[in-house]
Amino acid sequence: MSISTRQLERLFAKHLNMPPKRYYLKLRLEKARGLLRQTSLSVTDICVACGFRSLSHFSKSYRATFGLSPGQEKRGTAAIWSASP
């Protein structure tokens, strides 16, 4: 069974309240956030691992979604872990 692009967009709008492209970006950014918080990978490595073509696009998208840069996220999490007893 095949589905048209338009039908797929309608289903996304109905069930997820966003177009497929935005949902895919959201998934990639959530994965990046997890990697920033839980690994020692560099921001550049995370950018590539999550499928972004440029660090600039990744940083702008990340800041627009979460309100801080990927580097701030990484430093903030590192500060929390180093402050723990």
PDB file of N, CA, C and O in Angstrom:
ATOM      1  N   MET A   1       0.841  -1.178   0.000  1.00  0.00           N
ATOM      2  CA  MET A   1       0.000   0.000   0.000  1.00  0.00           C
ATOM      3  C   MET A   1       0.883   1.236   0.000  1.00  0.00           C
ATOM      4  O   MET A   1       1.805   1.348   0.808  1.00  0.00           O
ATOM      5  N   SER A   2       0.610   2.139  -0.881  1.00  0.00           N
ATOM      6  CA  SER A   2       1.381   3.379  -0.922  1.00  0.00           C
ATOM      7  C   SER A   2       0.514   4.529  -0.414  1.00  0.00           C
ATOM      8  O   SER A   2      -0.715   4.458  -0.401  1.00  0.00           O
ATOM      9  N   ILE A   3       1.195   5.572  -0.003  1.00  0.00           N
ATOM     10  CA  ILE A   3       0.504   6.740   0.532  1.00  0.00           C
ATOM     11  C   ILE A   3       1.097   7.974  -0.135  1.00  0.00           C
ATOM     12  O   ILE A   3       2.308   8.056  -0.340  1.00  0.00           O
ATOM     13  N   SER A   4       0.262   8.907  -0.463  1.00  0.00           N
ATOM     14  CA  SER A   4       0.757  10.114  -1.117  1.00  0.00           C
ATOM     15  C   SER A   4       1.422  11.032  -0.089  1.00  0.00           C
ATOM     16  O   SER A   4       1.181  10.928   1.114  1.00  0.00           O
ATOM     17  N   THR A   5       2.247  11.914  -0.589  1.00  0.00           N
ATOM     18  CA  THR A   5       2.903  12.895   0.276  1.00  0.00           C
ATOM     19  C   THR A   5       1.861  13.720   1.012  1.00  0.00           C
ATOM     20  O   THR A   5       1.984  13.957   2.214  1.00  0.00           O
ATOM     21  N   ARG A   6       0.861  14.147   0.309  1.00  0.00           N
ATOM     22  CA  ARG A   6      -0.192  14.968   0.919  1.00  0.00           C
ATOM     23  C   ARG A   6      -0.921  14.216   2.026  1.00  0.00           C
ATOM     24  O   ARG A   6      -1.207  14.782   3.081  1.00  0.00           O
ATOM     25  N   GLN A   7      -1.220  12.949   1.788  1.00  0.00           N
ATOM     26  CA  GLN A   7      -1.902  12.144   2.805  1.00  0.00           C
ATOM     27  C   GLN A   7      -1.010  11.966   4.033  1.00  0.00           C
ATOM     28  O   GLN A   7      -1.494  12.027   5.164  1.00  0.00           O
ATOM     29  N   LEU A   8       0.271  11.748   3.821  1.00  0.00           N
ATOM     30  CA  LEU A   8       1.205  11.626   4.940  1.00  0.00           C
ATOM     31  C   LEU A   8       1.233  12.920   5.758  1.00  0.00           C
ATOM     32  O   LEU A   8       1.231  12.884   6.989  1.00  0.00           O
ATOM     33  N   GLU A   9       1.261  14.053   5.068  1.00  0.00           N
ATOM     34  CA  GLU A   9       1.243  15.343   5.755  1.00  0.00           C
ATOM     35  C   GLU A   9      -0.041  15.529   6.562  1.00  0.00           C
ATOM     36  O   GLU A   9      -0.006  16.059   7.673  1.00  0.00           O
ATOM     37  N   ARG A  10      -1.154  15.103   6.017  1.00  0.00           N
ATOM     38  CA  ARG A  10      -2.432  15.191   6.739  1.00  0.00           C
ATOM     39  C   ARG A  10      -2.412  14.332   8.000  1.00  0.00           C
ATOM     40  O   ARG A  10      -2.873  14.757   9.059  1.00  0.00           O
ATOM     41  N   LEU A  11      -1.880  13.130   7.875  1.00  0.00           N
ATOM     42  CA  LEU A  11      -1.815  12.241   9.040  1.00  0.00           C
ATOM     43  C   LEU A  11      -0.905  12.815  10.137  1.00  0.00           C
ATOM     44  O   LEU A  11      -1.235  12.755  11.322  1.00  0.00           O
ATOM     45  N   PHE A  12       0.224  13.361   9.732  1.00  0.00           N
ATOM     46  CA  PHE A  12       1.105  13.996  10.713  1.00  0.00           C
ATOM     47  C   PHE A  12       0.399  15.160  11.394  1.00  0.00           C
ATOM     48  O   PHE A  12       0.478  15.305  12.614  1.00  0.00           O
ATOM     49  N   ALA A  13      -0.284  15.983  10.622  1.00  0.00           N
ATOM     50  CA  ALA A  13      -0.997  17.130  11.184  1.00  0.00           C
ATOM     51  C   ALA A  13      -2.089  16.666  12.155  1.00  0.00           C
ATOM     52  O   ALA A  13      -2.269  17.255  13.221  1.00  0.00           O
ATOM     53  N   LYS A  14      -2.796  15.637  11.788  1.00  0.00           N
ATOM     54  CA  LYS A  14      -3.888  15.133  12.620  1.00  0.00           C
ATOM     55  C   LYS A  14      -3.387  14.526  13.926  1.00  0.00           C
ATOM     56  O   LYS A  14      -3.952  14.791  14.987  1.00  0.00           O
ATOM     57  N   HIS A  15      -2.343  13.722  13.858  1.00  0.00           N
ATOM     58  CA  HIS A  15      -1.902  12.962  15.024  1.00  0.00           C
ATOM     59  C   HIS A  15      -0.751  13.598  15.804  1.00  0.00           C
ATOM     60  O   HIS A  15      -0.608  13.361  17.004  1.00  0.00           O
ATOM     61  N   LEU A  16       0.058  14.394  15.136  1.00  0.00           N
ATOM     62  CA  LEU A  16       1.238  14.961  15.799  1.00  0.00           C
ATOM     63  C   LEU A  16       1.259  16.491  15.802  1.00  0.00           C
ATOM     64  O   LEU A  16       2.134  17.105  16.412  1.00  0.00           O
ATOM     65  N   ASN A  17       0.302  17.092  15.125  1.00  0.00           N
ATOM     66  CA  ASN A  17       0.190  18.550  15.049  1.00  0.00           C
ATOM     67  C   ASN A  17       1.428  19.235  14.473  1.00  0.00           C
ATOM     68  O   ASN A  17       1.772  20.348  14.869  1.00  0.00           O
ATOM     69  N   MET A  18       2.081  18.573  13.553  1.00  0.00           N
ATOM     70  CA  MET A  18       3.236  19.168  12.871  1.00  0.00           C
ATOM     71  C   MET A  18       3.510  18.409  11.585  1.00  0.00           C
ATOM     72  O   MET A  18       3.122  17.249  11.450  1.00  0.00           O
ATOM     73  N   PRO A  19       4.180  19.063  10.636  1.00  0.00           N
ATOM     74  CA  PRO A  19       4.522  18.377   9.383  1.00  0.00           C
ATOM     75  C   PRO A  19       5.664  17.374   9.602  1.00  0.00           C
ATOM     76  O   PRO A  19       6.411  17.486  10.574  1.00  0.00           O
ATOM     77  N   PRO A  20       5.796  16.403   8.706  1.00  0.00           N
ATOM     78  CA  PRO A  20       6.841  15.392   8.844  1.00  0.00           C
ATOM     79  C   PRO A  20       8.245  15.985   8.982  1.00  0.00           C
ATOM     80  O   PRO A  20       9.051  15.487   9.767  1.00  0.00           O
ATOM     81  N   LYS A  21       8.538  17.027   8.239  1.00  0.00           N
ATOM     82  CA  LYS A  21       9.876  17.631   8.276  1.00  0.00           C
ATOM     83  C   LYS A  21      10.204  18.164   9.678  1.00  0.00           C
ATOM     84  O   LYS A  21      11.315  17.973  10.174  1.00  0.00           O
ATOM     85  N   ARG A  22       9.244  18.824  10.303  1.00  0.00           N
ATOM     86  CA  ARG A  22       9.472  19.362  11.642  1.00  0.00           C
ATOM     87  C   ARG A  22       9.610  18.236  12.663  1.00  0.00           C
ATOM     88  O   ARG A  22      10.428  18.324  13.578  1.00  0.00           O
ATOM     89  N   TYR A  23       8.814  17.182  12.508  1.00  0.00           N
ATOM     90  CA  TYR A  23       8.897  16.033  13.415  1.00  0.00           C
ATOM     91  C   TYR A  23      10.278  15.377  13.320  1.00  0.00           C
ATOM     92  O   TYR A  23      10.873  15.022  14.337  1.00  0.00           O
ATOM     93  N   TYR A  24      10.776  15.221  12.108  1.00  0.00           N
ATOM     94  CA  TYR A  24      12.099  14.628  11.907  1.00  0.00           C
ATOM     95  C   TYR A  24      13.185  15.503  12.538  1.00  0.00           C
ATOM     96  O   TYR A  24      14.106  14.984  13.167  1.00  0.00           O
ATOM     97  N   LEU A  25      13.086  16.804  12.379  1.00  0.00           N
ATOM     98  CA  LEU A  25      14.045  17.713  13.009  1.00  0.00           C
ATOM     99  C   LEU A  25      13.973  17.576  14.530  1.00  0.00           C
ATOM    100  O   LEU A  25      15.004  17.544  15.201  1.00  0.00           O
ATOM    101  N   LYS A  26      12.767  17.496  15.068  1.00  0.00           N
ATOM    102  CA  LYS A  26      12.578  17.343  16.508  1.00  0.00           C
ATOM    103  C   LYS A  26      13.255  16.066  17.013  1.00  0.00           C
ATOM    104  O   LYS A  26      13.929  16.093  18.043  1.00  0.00           O
ATOM    105  N   LEU A  27      13.084  14.964  16.308  1.00  0.00           N
ATOM    106  CA  LEU A  27      13.726  13.703  16.691  1.00  0.00           C
ATOM    107  C   LEU A  27      15.249  13.840  16.718  1.00  0.00           C
ATOM    108  O   LEU A  27      15.903  13.376  17.652  1.00  0.00           O
ATOM    109  N   ARG A  28      15.807  14.481  15.685  1.00  0.00           N
ATOM    110  CA  ARG A  28      17.256  14.650  15.608  1.00  0.00           C
ATOM    111  C   ARG A  28      17.769  15.534  16.737  1.00  0.00           C
ATOM    112  O   ARG A  28      18.820  15.259  17.316  1.00  0.00           O
ATOM    113  N   LEU A  29      17.031  16.594  17.050  1.00  0.00           N
ATOM    114  CA  LEU A  29      17.449  17.493  18.123  1.00  0.00           C
ATOM    115  C   LEU A  29      17.335  16.824  19.488  1.00  0.00           C
ATOM    116  O   LEU A  29      18.189  17.039  20.348  1.00  0.00           O
ATOM    117  N   GLU A  30      16.310  16.030  19.700  1.00  0.00           N
ATOM    118  CA  GLU A  30      16.182  15.304  20.969  1.00  0.00           C
ATOM    119  C   GLU A  30      17.311  14.288  21.142  1.00  0.00           C
ATOM    120  O   GLU A  30      17.835  14.113  22.242  1.00  0.00           O
ATOM    121  N   LYS A  31      17.677  13.628  20.056  1.00  0.00           N
ATOM    122  CA  LYS A  31      18.808  12.697  20.103  1.00  0.00           C
ATOM    123  C   LYS A  31      20.091  13.457  20.425  1.00  0.00           C
ATOM    124  O   LYS A  31      20.898  13.002  21.235  1.00  0.00           O
ATOM    125  N   ALA A  32      20.278  14.612  19.794  1.00  0.00           N
ATOM    126  CA  ALA A  32      21.464  15.433  20.054  1.00  0.00           C
ATOM    127  C   ALA A  32      21.508  15.863  21.515  1.00  0.00           C
ATOM    128  O   ALA A  32      22.566  15.842  22.143  1.00  0.00           O
ATOM    129  N   ARG A  33      20.363  16.251  22.048  1.00  0.00           N
ATOM    130  CA  ARG A  33      20.318  16.677  23.451  1.00  0.00           C
ATOM    131  C   ARG A  33      20.752  15.544  24.378  1.00  0.00           C
ATOM    132  O   ARG A  33      21.511  15.761  25.323  1.00  0.00           O
ATOM    133  N   GLY A  34      20.275  14.356  24.105  1.00  0.00           N
ATOM    134  CA  GLY A  34      20.695  13.197  24.901  1.00  0.00           C
ATOM    135  C   GLY A  34      22.192  12.952  24.809  1.00  0.00           C
ATOM    136  O   GLY A  34      22.844  12.678  25.816  1.00  0.00           O
ATOM    137  N   LEU A  35      22.737  13.049  23.600  1.00  0.00           N
ATOM    138  CA  LEU A  35      24.180  12.840  23.427  1.00  0.00           C
ATOM    139  C   LEU A  35      24.986  13.934  24.112  1.00  0.00           C
ATOM    140  O   LEU A  35      26.032  13.651  24.697  1.00  0.00           O
ATOM    141  N   LEU A  36      24.522  15.174  24.052  1.00  0.00           N
ATOM    142  CA  LEU A  36      25.222  16.275  24.723  1.00  0.00           C
ATOM    143  C   LEU A  36      25.238  16.063  26.232  1.00  0.00           C
ATOM    144  O   LEU A  36      26.236  16.345  26.894  1.00  0.00           O
ATOM    145  N   ARG A  37      24.150  15.574  26.760  1.00  0.00           N
ATOM    146  CA  ARG A  37      24.022  15.406  28.208  1.00  0.00           C
ATOM    147  C   ARG A  37      24.696  14.139  28.735  1.00  0.00           C
ATOM    148  O   ARG A  37      25.107  14.097  29.895  1.00  0.00           O
ATOM    149  N   GLN A  38      24.815  13.107  27.897  1.00  0.00           N
ATOM    150  CA  GLN A  38      25.225  11.803  28.417  1.00  0.00           C
ATOM    151  C   GLN A  38      26.533  11.264  27.869  1.00  0.00           C
ATOM    152  O   GLN A  38      26.969  10.189  28.280  1.00  0.00           O
ATOM    153  N   THR A  39      27.172  11.977  26.953  1.00  0.00           N
ATOM    154  CA  THR A  39      28.413  11.470  26.387  1.00  0.00           C
ATOM    155  C   THR A  39      29.495  12.545  26.432  1.00  0.00           C
ATOM    156  O   THR A  39      29.228  13.710  26.728  1.00  0.00           O
ATOM    157  N   SER A  40      30.691  12.134  26.140  1.00  0.00           N
ATOM    158  CA  SER A  40      31.802  13.083  26.055  1.00  0.00           C
ATOM    159  C   SER A  40      32.102  13.465  24.605  1.00  0.00           C
ATOM    160  O   SER A  40      33.128  14.085  24.329  1.00  0.00           O
ATOM    161  N   LEU A  41      31.211  13.099  23.677  1.00  0.00           N
ATOM    162  CA  LEU A  41      31.410  13.461  22.272  1.00  0.00           C
ATOM    163  C   LEU A  41      31.442  14.979  22.124  1.00  0.00           C
ATOM    164  O   LEU A  41      30.783  15.700  22.874  1.00  0.00           O
ATOM    165  N   SER A  42      32.205  15.451  21.160  1.00  0.00           N
ATOM    166  CA  SER A  42      32.255  16.888  20.896  1.00  0.00           C
ATOM    167  C   SER A  42      30.944  17.327  20.230  1.00  0.00           C
ATOM    168  O   SER A  42      30.207  16.510  19.679  1.00  0.00           O
ATOM    169  N   VAL A  43      30.677  18.617  20.295  1.00  0.00           N
ATOM    170  CA  VAL A  43      29.489  19.171  19.655  1.00  0.00           C
ATOM    171  C   VAL A  43      29.524  18.881  18.153  1.00  0.00           C
ATOM    172  O   VAL A  43      28.493  18.569  17.557  1.00  0.00           O
ATOM    173  N   THR A  44      30.688  18.982  17.549  1.00  0.00           N
ATOM    174  CA  THR A  44      30.828  18.700  16.111  1.00  0.00           C
ATOM    175  C   THR A  44      30.495  17.240  15.807  1.00  0.00           C
ATOM    176  O   THR A  44      29.788  16.956  14.840  1.00  0.00           O
ATOM    177  N   ASP A  45      30.997  16.316  16.621  1.00  0.00           N
ATOM    178  CA  ASP A  45      30.700  14.897  16.412  1.00  0.00           C
ATOM    179  C   ASP A  45      29.204  14.616  16.563  1.00  0.00           C
ATOM    180  O   ASP A  45      28.643  13.816  15.814  1.00  0.00           O
ATOM    181  N   ILE A  46      28.569  15.264  17.517  1.00  0.00           N
ATOM    182  CA  ILE A  46      27.135  15.089  17.735  1.00  0.00           C
ATOM    183  C   ILE A  46      26.349  15.671  16.563  1.00  0.00           C
ATOM    184  O   ILE A  46      25.363  15.087  16.115  1.00  0.00           O
ATOM    185  N   CYS A  47      26.788  16.808  16.079  1.00  0.00           N
ATOM    186  CA  CYS A  47      26.170  17.436  14.916  1.00  0.00           C
ATOM    187  C   CYS A  47      26.141  16.458  13.742  1.00  0.00           C
ATOM    188  O   CYS A  47      25.100  16.265  13.114  1.00  0.00           O
ATOM    189  N   VAL A  48      27.268  15.855  13.454  1.00  0.00           N
ATOM    190  CA  VAL A  48      27.379  14.902  12.339  1.00  0.00           C
ATOM    191  C   VAL A  48      26.565  13.635  12.625  1.00  0.00           C
ATOM    192  O   VAL A  48      25.875  13.128  11.741  1.00  0.00           O
ATOM    193  N   ALA A  49      26.646  13.129  13.849  1.00  0.00           N
ATOM    194  CA  ALA A  49      25.935  11.905  14.209  1.00  0.00           C
ATOM    195  C   ALA A  49      24.421  12.053  14.084  1.00  0.00           C
ATOM    196  O   ALA A  49      23.716  11.077  13.826  1.00  0.00           O
ATOM    197  N   CYS A  50      23.929  13.261  14.266  1.00  0.00           N
ATOM    198  CA  CYS A  50      22.484  13.504  14.201  1.00  0.00           C
ATOM    199  C   CYS A  50      22.026  14.008  12.833  1.00  0.00           C
ATOM    200  O   CYS A  50      20.876  14.415  12.670  1.00  0.00           O
ATOM    201  N   GLY A  51      22.931  13.979  11.850  1.00  0.00           N
ATOM    202  CA  GLY A  51      22.556  14.232  10.470  1.00  0.00           C
ATOM    203  C   GLY A  51      22.488  15.681  10.041  1.00  0.00           C
ATOM    204  O   GLY A  51      21.859  15.993   9.030  1.00  0.00           O
ATOM    205  N   PHE A  52      23.121  16.573  10.785  1.00  0.00           N
ATOM    206  CA  PHE A  52      23.131  17.977  10.370  1.00  0.00           C
ATOM    207  C   PHE A  52      24.286  18.213   9.420  1.00  0.00           C
ATOM    208  O   PHE A  52      25.378  17.676   9.607  1.00  0.00           O
ATOM    209  N   ARG A  53      24.042  19.016   8.405  1.00  0.00           N
ATOM    210  CA  ARG A  53      25.066  19.285   7.389  1.00  0.00           C
ATOM    211  C   ARG A  53      26.063  20.331   7.831  1.00  0.00           C
ATOM    212  O   ARG A  53      27.195  20.354   7.349  1.00  0.00           O
ATOM    213  N   SER A  54      25.654  21.203   8.749  1.00  0.00           N
ATOM    214  CA  SER A  54      26.579  22.232   9.214  1.00  0.00           C
ATOM    215  C   SER A  54      26.379  22.485  10.698  1.00  0.00           C
ATOM    216  O   SER A  54      25.277  22.337  11.227  1.00  0.00           O
ATOM    217  N   LEU A  55      27.451  22.865  11.352  1.00  0.00           N
ATOM    218  CA  LEU A  55      27.407  23.190  12.765  1.00  0.00           C
ATOM    219  C   LEU A  55      26.528  24.419  12.994  1.00  0.00           C
ATOM    220  O   LEU A  55      25.848  24.523  14.015  1.00  0.00           O
ATOM    221  N   SER A  56      26.548  25.345  12.040  1.00  0.00           N
ATOM    222  CA  SER A  56      25.742  26.559  12.134  1.00  0.00           C
ATOM    223  C   SER A  56      24.243  26.223  12.165  1.00  0.00           C
ATOM    224  O   SER A  56      23.509  26.720  13.020  1.00  0.00           O
ATOM    225  N   HIS A  57      23.805  25.393  11.243  1.00  0.00           N
ATOM    226  CA  HIS A  57      22.392  25.000  11.205  1.00  0.00           C
ATOM    227  C   HIS A  57      22.008  24.253  12.469  1.00  0.00           C
ATOM    228  O   HIS A  57      20.939  24.490  13.032  1.00  0.00           O
ATOM    229  N   PHE A  58      22.868  23.354  12.920  1.00  0.00           N
ATOM    230  CA  PHE A  58      22.616  22.598  14.148  1.00  0.00           C
ATOM    231  C   PHE A  58      22.468  23.545  15.334  1.00  0.00           C
ATOM    232  O   PHE A  58      21.509  23.436  16.098  1.00  0.00           O
ATOM    233  N   SER A  59      23.394  24.458  15.490  1.00  0.00           N
ATOM    234  CA  SER A  59      23.373  25.384  16.622  1.00  0.00           C
ATOM    235  C   SER A  59      22.135  26.274  16.610  1.00  0.00           C
ATOM    236  O   SER A  59      21.504  26.476  17.647  1.00  0.00           O
ATOM    237  N   LYS A  60      21.786  26.807  15.437  1.00  0.00           N
ATOM    238  CA  LYS A  60      20.599  27.670  15.333  1.00  0.00           C
ATOM    239  C   LYS A  60      19.330  26.888  15.655  1.00  0.00           C
ATOM    240  O   LYS A  60      18.465  27.376  16.382  1.00  0.00           O
ATOM    241  N   SER A  61      19.219  25.699  15.126  1.00  0.00           N
ATOM    242  CA  SER A  61      18.036  24.869  15.383  1.00  0.00           C
ATOM    243  C   SER A  61      17.950  24.478  16.850  1.00  0.00           C
ATOM    244  O   SER A  61      16.873  24.489  17.445  1.00  0.00           O
ATOM    245  N   TYR A  62      19.094  24.133  17.424  1.00  0.00           N
ATOM    246  CA  TYR A  62      19.135  23.719  18.830  1.00  0.00           C
ATOM    247  C   TYR A  62      18.722  24.876  19.739  1.00  0.00           C
ATOM    248  O   TYR A  62      17.904  24.706  20.643  1.00  0.00           O
ATOM    249  N   ARG A  63      19.296  26.046  19.491  1.00  0.00           N
ATOM    250  CA  ARG A  63      18.973  27.221  20.305  1.00  0.00           C
ATOM    251  C   ARG A  63      17.495  27.597  20.169  1.00  0.00           C
ATOM    252  O   ARG A  63      16.858  27.951  21.161  1.00  0.00           O
ATOM    253  N   ALA A  64      16.948  27.526  18.970  1.00  0.00           N
ATOM    254  CA  ALA A  64      15.539  27.864  18.747  1.00  0.00           C
ATOM    255  C   ALA A  64      14.610  26.892  19.482  1.00  0.00           C
ATOM    256  O   ALA A  64      13.527  27.277  19.924  1.00  0.00           O
ATOM    257  N   THR A  65      15.032  25.651  19.607  1.00  0.00           N
ATOM    258  CA  THR A  65      14.200  24.631  20.242  1.00  0.00           C
ATOM    259  C   THR A  65      14.343  24.617  21.760  1.00  0.00           C
ATOM    260  O   THR A  65      13.347  24.554  22.481  1.00  0.00           O
ATOM    261  N   PHE A  66      15.587  24.676  22.245  1.00  0.00           N
ATOM    262  CA  PHE A  66      15.829  24.485  23.675  1.00  0.00           C
ATOM    263  C   PHE A  66      16.236  25.749  24.431  1.00  0.00           C
ATOM    264  O   PHE A  66      16.330  25.728  25.658  1.00  0.00           O
ATOM    265  N   GLY A  67      16.478  26.851  23.712  1.00  0.00           N
ATOM    266  CA  GLY A  67      16.783  28.109  24.384  1.00  0.00           C
ATOM    267  C   GLY A  67      18.218  28.312  24.803  1.00  0.00           C
ATOM    268  O   GLY A  67      18.536  29.306  25.456  1.00  0.00           O
ATOM    269  N   LEU A  68      19.090  27.394  24.444  1.00  0.00           N
ATOM    270  CA  LEU A  68      20.511  27.556  24.695  1.00  0.00           C
ATOM    271  C   LEU A  68      21.293  26.831  23.616  1.00  0.00           C
ATOM    272  O   LEU A  68      20.752  25.977  22.915  1.00  0.00           O
ATOM    273  N   SER A  69      22.557  27.170  23.485  1.00  0.00           N
ATOM    274  CA  SER A  69      23.377  26.561  22.433  1.00  0.00           C
ATOM    275  C   SER A  69      23.783  25.145  22.842  1.00  0.00           C
ATOM    276  O   SER A  69      23.723  24.803  24.023  1.00  0.00           O
ATOM    277  N   PRO A  70      24.193  24.328  21.884  1.00  0.00           N
ATOM    278  CA  PRO A  70      24.677  22.995  22.225  1.00  0.00           C
ATOM    279  C   PRO A  70      25.863  23.048  23.203  1.00  0.00           C
ATOM    280  O   PRO A  70      25.957  22.226  24.114  1.00  0.00           O
ATOM    281  N   GLY A  71      26.756  24.010  23.008  1.00  0.00           N
ATOM    282  CA  GLY A  71      27.898  24.143  23.917  1.00  0.00           C
ATOM    283  C   GLY A  71      27.466  24.491  25.331  1.00  0.00           C
ATOM    284  O   GLY A  71      28.020  23.966  26.297  1.00  0.00           O
ATOM    285  N   GLN A  72      26.478  25.374  25.462  1.00  0.00           N
ATOM    286  CA  GLN A  72      25.957  25.711  26.786  1.00  0.00           C
ATOM    287  C   GLN A  72      25.309  24.495  27.437  1.00  0.00           C
ATOM    288  O   GLN A  72      25.462  24.272  28.638  1.00  0.00           O
ATOM    289  N   GLU A  73      24.596  23.719  26.652  1.00  0.00           N
ATOM    290  CA  GLU A  73      23.982  22.491  27.160  1.00  0.00           C
ATOM    291  C   GLU A  73      25.060  21.549  27.684  1.00  0.00           C
ATOM    292  O   GLU A  73      24.944  21.003  28.782  1.00  0.00           O
ATOM    293  N   LYS A  74      26.100  21.368  26.895  1.00  0.00           N
ATOM    294  CA  LYS A  74      27.191  20.463  27.278  1.00  0.00           C
ATOM    295  C   LYS A  74      27.890  20.963  28.538  1.00  0.00           C
ATOM    296  O   LYS A  74      28.137  20.186  29.461  1.00  0.00           O
ATOM    297  N   ARG A  75      28.207  22.246  28.582  1.00  0.00           N
ATOM    298  CA  ARG A  75      28.881  22.808  29.761  1.00  0.00           C
ATOM    299  C   ARG A  75      27.984  22.767  30.995  1.00  0.00           C
ATOM    300  O   ARG A  75      28.457  22.501  32.100  1.00  0.00           O
ATOM    301  N   GLY A  76      26.713  23.025  30.810  1.00  0.00           N
ATOM    302  CA  GLY A  76      25.784  23.004  31.931  1.00  0.00           C
ATOM    303  C   GLY A  76      25.661  21.643  32.552  1.00  0.00           C
ATOM    304  O   GLY A  76      25.633  21.519  33.776  1.00  0.00           O
ATOM    305  N   THR A  77      25.588  20.616  31.732  1.00  0.00           N
ATOM    306  CA  THR A  77      25.507  19.251  32.216  1.00  0.00           C
ATOM    307  C   THR A  77      26.815  18.846  32.876  1.00  0.00           C
ATOM    308  O   THR A  77      26.809  18.170  33.905  1.00  0.00           O
ATOM    309  N   ALA A  78      27.938  19.255  32.291  1.00  0.00           N
ATOM    310  CA  ALA A  78      29.230  18.924  32.889  1.00  0.00           C
ATOM    311  C   ALA A  78      29.362  19.576  34.258  1.00  0.00           C
ATOM    312  O   ALA A  78      29.924  18.977  35.175  1.00  0.00           O
ATOM    313  N   ALA A  79      28.850  20.801  34.410  1.00  0.00           N
ATOM    314  CA  ALA A  79      28.921  21.489  35.688  1.00  0.00           C
ATOM    315  C   ALA A  79      28.086  20.776  36.746  1.00  0.00           C
ATOM    316  O   ALA A  79      28.489  20.689  37.906  1.00  0.00           O
ATOM    317  N   ILE A  80      26.930  20.270  36.348  1.00  0.00           N
ATOM    318  CA  ILE A  80      26.069  19.531  37.284  1.00  0.00           C
ATOM    319  C   ILE A  80      26.775  18.271  37.764  1.00  0.00           C
ATOM    320  O   ILE A  80      26.776  17.972  38.959  1.00  0.00           O
ATOM    321  N   TRP A  81      27.381  17.525  36.826  1.00  0.00           N
ATOM    322  CA  TRP A  81      28.032  16.269  37.203  1.00  0.00           C
ATOM    323  C   TRP A  81      29.274  16.524  38.053  1.00  0.00           C
ATOM    324  O   TRP A  81      29.541  15.763  38.983  1.00  0.00           O
ATOM    325  N   SER A  82      30.037  17.572  37.758  1.00  0.00           N
ATOM    326  CA  SER A  82      31.238  17.819  38.534  1.00  0.00           C
ATOM    327  C   SER A  82      30.908  18.388  39.914  1.00  0.00           C
ATOM    328  O   SER A  82      31.729  18.300  40.827  1.00  0.00           O
ATOM    329  N   ALA A  83      29.720  18.971  40.077  1.00  0.00           N
ATOM    330  CA  ALA A  83      29.326  19.536  41.364  1.00  0.00           C
ATOM    331  C   ALA A  83      28.733  18.472  42.296  1.00  0.00           C
ATOM    332  O   ALA A  83      28.587  18.712  43.494  1.00  0.00           O
ATOM    333  N   SER A  84      28.395  17.314  41.758  1.00  0.00           N
ATOM    334  CA  SER A  84      27.818  16.247  42.572  1.00  0.00           C
ATOM    335  C   SER A  84      28.870  15.695  43.531  1.00  0.00           C
ATOM    336  O   SER A  84      30.043  15.587  43.173  1.00  0.00           O
ATOM    337  N   PRO A  85      28.447  15.341  44.764  1.00  0.00           N
ATOM    338  CA  PRO A  85      29.409  14.810  45.753  1.00  0.00           C
ATOM    339  C   PRO A  85      29.937  13.458  45.399  1.00  0.00           C
ATOM    340  O   PRO A  85      30.748  12.899  46.137  1.00  0.00           O
TER     341      PRO A  85
END
